[in-house]
Amino acid sequence: MRGVIGAVVVALVLSVALAAPVAAGPFEDGVAAYDSVAVLQTLAG
């Protein structure tokens, strides 16, 4: 029974984690892309 509960919890966490990017709008996508480029530029020097 503990294995089933653990599997359900993992499935819920994964579904929420994967649904968040899908639910994000264009503005949030743009901000995320800008942030990732800014981080890469910072790391590059």
Summary of the structure (lengths in Angstrom):
residues: 45
radius of gyration: 16.7
end to end distance: 52.1
largest distance: 52.1
contacts: 76
relative contact order: 0.08
helix: 91%
strand: 0%
